[in-house]
Amino acid sequence: MSNSRVAISGSRDTTLRVWDLTSGTCTNVLMGHQASVRCLEIHGDLIVSGSYDTTAKIWSISSGQCLRTLQGHFSQIYAIAFDGHRIATGSLDTSVRIWNAYDGNCLAILQGHTSLVGQLQMRDSTLVTGGSDGSVRVWSLDTYNPIHRLAAHDNSVTSLQFDDLRIVSGGSDGRVKIWDLGTGNLIRELSQPAEAVWRVAFESERCVVMASRTGKTIMEVWDFTPPPAADDEEWYGGLRERAVASTGSILPTEEVLPGERRGGLGMGMGGERAMMLDLEEDNLEGIDDGGNEEMMDAYVEDEEDDDGVNVV
């Protein structure tokens, strides 16, 4: 977003609010949706919001006006991706729609998921989608055709991210998996299975996993960088489980107990005092958290699988 002093929130009260981060005050209320605002994306002065009323809306932050309403989905919108030119919306109706951000026209309907599409990421001419059917799909935004269908998880895909080399996906089956973007092949799994994976995020060679294990919220930090002596084939994809500390030791997957220091990172929540490694200073500091809130939605699954695209 061009103005780092502004934040946007969407709510079950059907509105979006614009906030001044300097003063902490609400500067505008954007009204127009008829049901909960589930998701939003920002690019420059534009906001795209998705709602349970089955529509997406394009707003101007500076004027507070709704510029366009995108209609076409038959059920709630759960996910949005927006690159400034194209908009992708994922819905409970199992489809993904691609829209022209300038005129609001629907460019294509991507079909293939058999249940709710709740995860989207757009990057250049590639779109990656994740559904509650457990699959991750890679699409070309040049042809709107499917490139890869990945049978990724035994349950809902709860988080995904990709770059030029790899896709990282997390699921409510408690697994985190790394995929080759070019071939669609599974490279490896990260960590040991948890009860559920809530969030995966990576930047450059660092990956953070937030999951639930043994009734506690834990955080793991992984380093994709291969050690200096590693063979290129052995470490294909740049995947290496390492501590974020400069010790070079393997990141432990077992729980790091409160007050205990190791060569890796773990964070436990749920009324306990947790230890977290400062990524810049390699220092451990205590962090308190008062609870372990349920963060997952219950998704519906089933039906027949059929890759396809309907260009409008």
LUMNU-839746 format. One record per residue (C-alpha): residue in one letter; x, z, y; residue number from 1; chain. Coordinates in nm, 4 decimals, padded with zeros to 6 digits. Layout:
N
MIKE residu     east       up    north num chaine
MIKE      A        X        Z        Y NUM      A
...
END
This chain:
312
MIKE residu     east       up    north num chaine
MIKE      M  00.0000  00.0000  00.0000   1      A
MIKE      S  00.1314 -00.0915  00.3448   2      A
MIKE      N  00.0419  00.2443  00.5026   3      A
MIKE      S  00.1960  00.5272  00.3022   4      A
MIKE      R  00.0101  00.7847  00.5113   5      A
MIKE      V -00.3296  00.6787  00.3757   6      A
MIKE      A -00.4872  00.7654  00.0390   7      A
MIKE      I -00.8070  00.6302 -00.1179   8      A
MIKE      S -01.0323  00.8204 -00.3600   9      A
MIKE      G -01.3352  00.7129 -00.5613  10      A
MIKE      S -01.6006  00.9523 -00.6858  11      A
MIKE      R -01.9048  01.0087 -00.9021  12      A
MIKE      D -02.0977  01.0458 -00.5762  13      A
MIKE      T -02.0767  00.6592 -00.5568  14      A
MIKE      T -01.8481  00.6547 -00.2503  15      A
MIKE      L -01.4858  00.5800 -00.1710  16      A
MIKE      R -01.3099  00.7891  00.0904  17      A
MIKE      V -01.0127  00.7045  00.3097  18      A
MIKE      W -00.7816  00.9988  00.3798  19      A
MIKE      D -00.5119  01.0602  00.6389  20      A
MIKE      L -00.2318  01.2296  00.4451  21      A
MIKE      T -00.0706  01.3657  00.7608  22      A
MIKE      S -00.3738  01.5662  00.8716  23      A
MIKE      G -00.5546  01.5867  00.5370  24      A
MIKE      T -00.8766  01.4631  00.6950  25      A
MIKE      C -01.1223  01.1993  00.5745  26      A
MIKE      T -01.1231  00.9078  00.8197  27      A
MIKE      N -01.3864  00.6870  00.6575  28      A
MIKE      V -01.6480  00.6865  00.3823  29      A
MIKE      L -01.7106  00.3532  00.2077  30      A
MIKE      M -02.0673  00.3298  00.0759  31      A
MIKE      G -02.2261  00.0546 -00.1302  32      A
MIKE      H -02.1904  00.1301 -00.5009  33      A
MIKE      Q -02.5011  00.2553 -00.6795  34      A
MIKE      A -02.3231  00.4608 -00.9483  35      A
MIKE      S -01.9919  00.6379 -01.0129  36      A
MIKE      V -01.6747  00.4698 -00.8897  37      A
MIKE      R -01.4593  00.4582 -01.2033  38      A
MIKE      C -01.1434  00.2741 -01.0899  39      A
MIKE      L -00.9764  00.1203 -00.7883  40      A
MIKE      E -00.6674 -00.0791 -00.6950  41      A
MIKE      I -00.5069 -00.1303 -00.3548  42      A
MIKE      H -00.3029 -00.4211 -00.2197  43      A
MIKE      G -00.2135 -00.4289  00.1487  44      A
MIKE      D -00.5304 -00.3708  00.3512  45      A
MIKE      L -00.7619 -00.4453  00.0579  46      A
MIKE      I -00.9236 -00.2116 -00.1945  47      A
MIKE      V -01.0951 -00.3333 -00.5103  48      A
MIKE      S -01.3259 -00.0756 -00.6693  49      A
MIKE      G -01.5015 -00.0846 -01.0055  50      A
MIKE      S -01.8187  00.1071 -01.0779  51      A
MIKE      Y -02.0607  00.2113 -01.3484  52      A
MIKE      D -02.3174  00.0014 -01.1553  53      A
MIKE      T -02.1449 -00.3013 -01.3277  54      A
MIKE      T -02.0048 -00.4419 -01.0011  55      A
MIKE      A -01.6656 -00.4551 -00.8347  56      A
MIKE      K -01.6327 -00.4554 -00.4567  57      A
MIKE      I -01.3588 -00.5722 -00.2209  58      A
MIKE      W -01.3128 -00.3557  00.0889  59      A
MIKE      S -01.1044 -00.3680  00.4051  60      A
MIKE      I -00.9276 -00.0377  00.4685  61      A
MIKE      S -00.8851 -00.0988  00.8411  62      A
MIKE      S -01.2467 -00.1962  00.9120  63      A
MIKE      G -01.4156  00.0005  00.6343  64      A
MIKE      Q -01.6358 -00.2971  00.5531  65      A
MIKE      C -01.7292 -00.4340  00.2116  66      A
MIKE      L -01.6071 -00.7933  00.2131  67      A
MIKE      R -01.7438 -00.9091 -00.1225  68      A
MIKE      T -01.9331 -00.7849 -00.4262  69      A
MIKE      L -01.8272 -00.9214 -00.7661  70      A
MIKE      Q -02.1206 -00.9454 -01.0064  71      A
MIKE      G -02.1219 -01.0666 -01.3660  72      A
MIKE      H -02.0482 -00.7820 -01.6044  73      A
MIKE      F -02.3368 -00.6547 -01.8156  74      A
MIKE      S -02.2128 -00.2964 -01.8394  75      A
MIKE      Q -01.9906 -00.0411 -01.6663  76      A
MIKE      I -01.6510 -00.1439 -01.5282  77      A
MIKE      Y -01.3729  00.0835 -01.6513  78      A
MIKE      A -01.0488 -00.0834 -01.5347  79      A
MIKE      I -00.9170 -00.3045 -01.2566  80      A
MIKE      A -00.5913 -00.4919 -01.1952  81      A
MIKE      F -00.5238 -00.6614 -00.8601  82      A
MIKE      D -00.2179 -00.8545 -00.7406  83      A
MIKE      G -00.3470 -00.9553 -00.3984  84      A
MIKE      H -00.4709 -01.2949 -00.5182  85      A
MIKE      R -00.6473 -01.2393 -00.8484  86      A
MIKE      I -00.8589 -00.9509 -00.9717  87      A
MIKE      A -00.9077 -00.8557 -01.3380  88      A
MIKE      T -01.1943 -00.6274 -01.4399  89      A
MIKE      G -01.2422 -00.4666 -01.7813  90      A
MIKE      S -01.5836 -00.3496 -01.8944  91      A
MIKE      L -01.7856 -00.1705 -02.1578  92      A
MIKE      D -01.9389 -00.5139 -02.2300  93      A
MIKE      T -01.6035 -00.5878 -02.4104  94      A
MIKE      S -01.5026 -00.8695 -02.1746  95      A
MIKE      V -01.2371 -00.9116 -01.9066  96      A
MIKE      R -01.3275 -01.1187 -01.6017  97      A
MIKE      I -01.0775 -01.2847 -01.3684  98      A
MIKE      W -01.1845 -01.3261 -01.0049  99      A
MIKE      N -01.0516 -01.5083 -00.7002 100      A
MIKE      A -00.9880 -01.2382 -00.4402 101      A
MIKE      Y -01.0386 -01.4802 -00.1488 102      A
MIKE      D -01.3856 -01.6157 -00.2265 103      A
MIKE      G -01.5063 -01.3786 -00.4993 104      A
MIKE      N -01.5612 -01.6542 -00.7555 105      A
MIKE      C -01.5242 -01.5728 -01.1265 106      A
MIKE      L -01.2408 -01.7884 -01.2610 107      A
MIKE      A -01.2594 -01.6967 -01.6293 108      A
MIKE      I -01.4127 -01.4648 -01.8867 109      A
MIKE      L -01.1622 -01.3426 -02.1463 110      A
MIKE      Q -01.3231 -01.2496 -02.4756 111      A
MIKE      G -01.1706 -01.0998 -02.7880 112      A
MIKE      H -01.1922 -00.7225 -02.7604 113      A
MIKE      T -01.4728 -00.5730 -02.9663 114      A
MIKE      S -01.5260 -00.2606 -02.7593 115      A
MIKE      L -01.4679 -00.1156 -02.4139 116      A
MIKE      V -01.1701 -00.2590 -02.2217 117      A
MIKE      G -01.0222  00.0389 -02.0414 118      A
MIKE      Q -00.6588 -00.0618 -01.9765 119      A
MIKE      L -00.5313 -00.3545 -01.7689 120      A
MIKE      Q -00.2037 -00.4591 -01.6134 121      A
MIKE      M -00.1301 -00.7843 -01.4328 122      A
MIKE      R  00.2214 -00.9120 -01.3678 123      A
MIKE      D  00.2952 -01.2640 -01.2384 124      A
MIKE      S  00.1125 -01.5026 -01.4769 125      A
MIKE      T  00.0626 -01.2471 -01.7556 126      A
MIKE      L -00.2229 -01.0043 -01.8153 127      A
MIKE      V -00.2115 -00.7297 -02.0793 128      A
MIKE      T -00.5329 -00.5564 -02.1842 129      A
MIKE      G -00.6029 -00.2538 -02.4026 130      A
MIKE      G -00.9346 -00.1610 -02.5593 131      A
MIKE      S -01.1062  00.1180 -02.7448 132      A
MIKE      D -01.0937 -00.1131 -03.0478 133      A
MIKE      G -00.7255 -00.0121 -03.0699 134      A
MIKE      S -00.5913 -00.3571 -02.9866 135      A
MIKE      V -00.3575 -00.4733 -02.7108 136      A
MIKE      R -00.3887 -00.8350 -02.6039 137      A
MIKE      V -00.1561 -01.0514 -02.3974 138      A
MIKE      W -00.3095 -01.3359 -02.1943 139      A
MIKE      S -00.1766 -01.6259 -01.9881 140      A
MIKE      L -00.3238 -01.6329 -01.6387 141      A
MIKE      D -00.2209 -01.9986 -01.6082 142      A
MIKE      T -00.4370 -02.1188 -01.8990 143      A
MIKE      Y -00.6542 -01.8072 -01.9559 144      A
MIKE      N -00.5678 -01.8342 -02.3247 145      A
MIKE      P -00.4610 -01.5446 -02.5507 146      A
MIKE      I -00.0880 -01.5269 -02.6304 147      A
MIKE      H -00.0681 -01.2242 -02.8615 148      A
MIKE      R -00.3161 -00.9946 -03.0315 149      A
MIKE      L -00.1522 -00.6653 -03.1265 150      A
MIKE      A -00.3223 -00.4309 -03.3747 151      A
MIKE      A -00.1668 -00.1474 -03.1791 152      A
MIKE      H -00.3523  00.1749 -03.2537 153      A
MIKE      D -00.5997  00.3280 -03.4974 154      A
MIKE      N -00.8180  00.4362 -03.2068 155      A
MIKE      S -00.8590  00.3759 -02.8338 156      A
MIKE      V -00.5667  00.2491 -02.6263 157      A
MIKE      T -00.5386  00.5183 -02.3601 158      A
MIKE      S -00.2416  00.3857 -02.1616 159      A
MIKE      L -00.0203  00.0789 -02.1381 160      A
MIKE      Q  00.2502 -00.0704 -01.9203 161      A
MIKE      F  00.4717 -00.3762 -01.9486 162      A
MIKE      D  00.7649 -00.5445 -01.7782 163      A
MIKE      D  00.9574 -00.8676 -01.8440 164      A
MIKE      L  01.0816 -00.7457 -02.1840 165      A
MIKE      R  00.8487 -00.4950 -02.3424 166      A
MIKE      I  00.5036 -00.3417 -02.3635 167      A
MIKE      V  00.4635  00.0334 -02.4055 168      A
MIKE      S  00.1250  00.1461 -02.5378 169      A
MIKE      G -00.0212  00.4893 -02.6069 170      A
MIKE      G -00.3355  00.5686 -02.8022 171      A
MIKE      S -00.5766  00.8448 -02.8862 172      A
MIKE      D -00.4293  00.8218 -03.2378 173      A
MIKE      G -00.1354  01.0147 -03.0876 174      A
MIKE      R  00.1200  00.7331 -03.1146 175      A
MIKE      V  00.3398  00.5561 -02.8602 176      A
MIKE      K  00.4623  00.2095 -02.9547 177      A
MIKE      I  00.7057 -00.0401 -02.8051 178      A
MIKE      W  00.6335 -00.4126 -02.8408 179      A
MIKE      D  00.8367 -00.7227 -02.7636 180      A
MIKE      L  00.6489 -00.9056 -02.4863 181      A
MIKE      G  00.7817 -01.2457 -02.5865 182      A
MIKE      T  00.7131 -01.2344 -02.9606 183      A
MIKE      G  00.4443 -00.9672 -02.9887 184      A
MIKE      N  00.6473 -00.7904 -03.2572 185      A
MIKE      L  00.6549 -00.4129 -03.2894 186      A
MIKE      I  01.0020 -00.2871 -03.1990 187      A
MIKE      R  00.9541  00.0792 -03.2826 188      A
MIKE      E  00.7528  00.3937 -03.2236 189      A
MIKE      L  00.8597  00.6590 -02.9771 190      A
MIKE      S  00.8532  01.0263 -03.0681 191      A
MIKE      Q  00.6454  01.1775 -03.3461 192      A
MIKE      P  00.2671  01.1413 -03.3647 193      A
MIKE      A  00.0728  01.3765 -03.1388 194      A
MIKE      E -00.2927  01.4711 -03.1339 195      A
MIKE      A -00.3510  01.2308 -02.8449 196      A
MIKE      V -00.1443  01.0387 -02.5914 197      A
MIKE      W -00.2835  01.0618 -02.2417 198      A
MIKE      R -00.0342  00.8641 -02.0387 199      A
MIKE      V  00.2811  00.6558 -02.0766 200      A
MIKE      A  00.4773  00.5283 -01.7772 201      A
MIKE      F  00.8217  00.3799 -01.7387 202      A
MIKE      E  01.0465  00.2509 -01.4657 203      A
MIKE      S  01.3688  00.0694 -01.5364 204      A
MIKE      E  01.5126  00.2484 -01.8431 205      A
MIKE      R  01.3231  00.5793 -01.8210 206      A
MIKE      C  00.9916  00.6352 -02.0015 207      A
MIKE      V  00.7676  00.9409 -01.9691 208      A
MIKE      V  00.5043  01.0315 -02.2283 209      A
MIKE      M  00.2281  01.2848 -02.1619 210      A
MIKE      A  00.0534  01.3950 -02.4805 211      A
MIKE      S -00.1243  01.6751 -02.6591 212      A
MIKE      R  00.0590  01.8362 -02.9500 213      A
MIKE      T -00.0319  02.1581 -03.1340 214      A
MIKE      G -00.2911  02.2361 -02.8714 215      A
MIKE      K -00.0525  02.2082 -02.5751 216      A
MIKE      T  00.0198  01.9436 -02.3167 217      A
MIKE      I  00.3764  01.8218 -02.3551 218      A
MIKE      M  00.5905  01.5782 -02.1604 219      A
MIKE      E  00.8741  01.3774 -02.3145 220      A
MIKE      V  01.1266  01.1692 -02.1227 221      A
MIKE      W  01.2991  00.8830 -02.3051 222      A
MIKE      D  01.5932  00.6683 -02.2074 223      A
MIKE      F  01.5826  00.3032 -02.3197 224      A
MIKE      T  01.9496  00.2472 -02.2323 225      A
MIKE      P  02.1718  00.1836 -02.5389 226      A
MIKE      P  02.4919  00.3868 -02.5693 227      A
MIKE      P  02.8109  00.2002 -02.4688 228      A
MIKE      A  02.9243  00.1397 -02.8282 229      A
MIKE      A  02.5865  00.0173 -02.9563 230      A
MIKE      D  02.5516 -00.3250 -03.1173 231      A
MIKE      D  02.3143 -00.5581 -02.9280 232      A
MIKE      E  02.1137 -00.6412 -03.2391 233      A
MIKE      E  02.0838 -00.2783 -03.3444 234      A
MIKE      W  01.9589 -00.1776 -03.0020 235      A
MIKE      Y  01.7464 -00.4854 -02.9380 236      A
MIKE      G  01.4972 -00.4204 -02.6619 237      A
MIKE      G  01.7165 -00.1511 -02.5080 238      A
MIKE      L  01.5413  00.1258 -02.6967 239      A
MIKE      R  01.7234  00.4497 -02.7516 240      A
MIKE      E  01.5832  00.8008 -02.7652 241      A
MIKE      R  01.8139  01.0059 -02.5466 242      A
MIKE      A  01.8019  01.3086 -02.3232 243      A
MIKE      V  01.7725  01.2488 -01.9535 244      A
MIKE      A  02.0569  01.4944 -01.9011 245      A
MIKE      S  02.4091  01.3588 -01.8892 246      A
MIKE      T  02.4944  01.5145 -02.2269 247      A
MIKE      G  02.4018  01.1941 -02.4096 248      A
MIKE      S  02.2327  01.3907 -02.6876 249      A
MIKE      I  01.9182  01.2763 -02.8636 250      A
MIKE      L  01.5936  01.3899 -02.7056 251      A
MIKE      P  01.4390  01.6508 -02.9343 252      A
MIKE      T  01.0823  01.5745 -03.0395 253      A
MIKE      E  01.0011  01.9314 -03.1378 254      A
MIKE      E  00.8591  02.1724 -02.8827 255      A
MIKE      V  01.0975  02.3240 -02.6305 256      A
MIKE      L  01.0019  02.6880 -02.6079 257      A
MIKE      P  00.9576  02.8591 -02.2698 258      A
MIKE      G  01.2951  02.9698 -02.1362 259      A
MIKE      E  01.4921  02.7662 -02.3881 260      A
MIKE      R  01.7379  02.5014 -02.2711 261      A
MIKE      R  01.8398  02.2023 -02.4821 262      A
MIKE      G  01.9796  01.8564 -02.4330 263      A
MIKE      G  01.6348  01.7111 -02.3822 264      A
MIKE      L  01.3093  01.7641 -02.2059 265      A
MIKE      G  00.9828  01.9226 -02.3098 266      A
MIKE      M  00.6979  02.0664 -02.1127 267      A
MIKE      G  00.4286  02.2915 -02.2543 268      A
MIKE      M  00.1099  02.3799 -02.0699 269      A
MIKE      G -00.1894  02.5983 -02.1350 270      A
MIKE      G -00.1313  02.9226 -01.9466 271      A
MIKE      E  00.2342  02.9436 -02.0457 272      A
MIKE      R  00.5390  02.9000 -01.8271 273      A
MIKE      A  00.6947  02.5634 -01.8979 274      A
MIKE      M  01.0447  02.4284 -01.8438 275      A
MIKE      M  01.0992  02.0909 -01.6830 276      A
MIKE      L  01.4247  01.9070 -01.6241 277      A
MIKE      D  01.4885  01.7849 -01.2716 278      A
MIKE      L  01.5805  01.4184 -01.3202 279      A
MIKE      E  01.8030  01.4035 -01.0142 280      A
MIKE      E  01.9922  01.7322 -01.0385 281      A
MIKE      D  01.9797  01.7938 -01.4158 282      A
MIKE      N  01.8527  02.1441 -01.3438 283      A
MIKE      L  01.5807  02.3331 -01.5262 284      A
MIKE      E  01.3096  02.4959 -01.3246 285      A
MIKE      G  00.9932  02.6793 -01.4233 286      A
MIKE      I  00.6526  02.5313 -01.3651 287      A
MIKE      D  00.3235  02.7149 -01.4050 288      A
MIKE      D  00.0036  02.5523 -01.5177 289      A
MIKE      G -00.3210  02.7272 -01.5621 290      A
MIKE      G -00.4986  02.5230 -01.8240 291      A
MIKE      N -00.5269  02.2258 -02.0514 292      A
MIKE      E -00.8175  02.0140 -01.9309 293      A
MIKE      E -00.9645  01.7511 -02.1587 294      A
MIKE      M -00.8707  01.4158 -02.0050 295      A
MIKE      M -00.9981  01.1626 -02.2573 296      A
MIKE      D -01.3219  00.9677 -02.2555 297      A
MIKE      A -01.5086  00.9075 -02.5780 298      A
MIKE      Y -01.5089  00.5391 -02.6478 299      A
MIKE      V -01.7316  00.3338 -02.8715 300      A
MIKE      E -01.5722  00.1192 -03.1419 301      A
MIKE      D -01.6668 -00.1592 -03.3852 302      A
MIKE      E -01.7937 -00.5160 -03.4171 303      A
MIKE      E -01.6308 -00.8397 -03.5196 304      A
MIKE      D -01.3020 -00.9586 -03.3630 305      A
MIKE      D -01.2790 -01.3077 -03.2128 306      A
MIKE      D -01.0150 -01.4263 -02.9673 307      A
MIKE      G -01.1571 -01.6563 -02.7067 308      A
MIKE      V -01.1882 -01.7486 -02.3435 309      A
MIKE      N -01.4757 -01.8836 -02.1401 310      A
MIKE      V -01.3584 -02.0509 -01.8199 311      A
MIKE      V -01.6215 -02.0477 -01.5506 312      A
END
